[in-house]
Amino acid sequence: MNEQLDNHIHKLRTQRKISQQELADAIGVSRKTISTVETGRFTPSVVIALKMARFFEVPVESIFSLLDDQP
């Protein structure tokens, strides 16, 4: 089973009209971390995911969802 994580970070950021750098500064990570998580090239740690959820004031499950890529 190959599982991937989907996310809605870009949508949430654009709704709030904030840049990747502003989000990064708010949760204490680099802009590159936000970029790679947002594009799906990096799976965030639980701590980063929880910080994002807290920042956006939404449940983690509304930002991230597991994509099950079964044959």
N, C-alpha and C positions, 0 to 999 in steps of 0.2 A: 504494500500500500504506500503510495506516494502522496503525502499531504502537503498542501501549501496554504499560506495565510493570505487572505484578501483583506484589504483595508479601505477605509473611507477618509483617510487623513486629508487628502487634497480637497475633497468636498467640504469637510469641516473647516479647513483653513480658509478656503475662498469665501465661505459663508460669513466667516468672522473678519474677512479682509485683512489677514495677517500673512506675513511672509514666512518662509521656512526658517529664516534666521530668528524672527520674533518668537516662533514656537520653540525653537532650539534654546534660546535664551531663557524662556519661561520655565522649561523643564530641566535645564542643566545639561544639555548635550550639544554636540556640534551640528551645524547646518547640514553637513554631509550625512550624519546619522539620520536626520529627518528625511533627506532626499532618498537615501537607500531604503529606508523603511517604506516610505510613500510609494516608491516604484516597485516594491516587492523583491528587491535584491538582497535584503537583510531582514531577518526575523528579529523583532525587538525582544529584549528581556522582559520578564514579567514586570519588573520595576519601571521600565520605560513605558510599557503599555499602560500601567496603572497611573503614571504621571500624566500621560496624554488624556486618559479618561477623566482624571481629576481636573485638568486644565479646561477641557471642553465641557465639563459637567454632564457627562453621559456615562452609561455603563460601558465597560470594556467591550462587551459583546456587540455594541452598536458601532464600534470602530473597527473591530477585527472579527473575521469569521473564517472558519476552517473550510478549505476547499478540499474535498476528498476526490482525488484523481484516480479512481479505480478503473481497470481495463474492462 
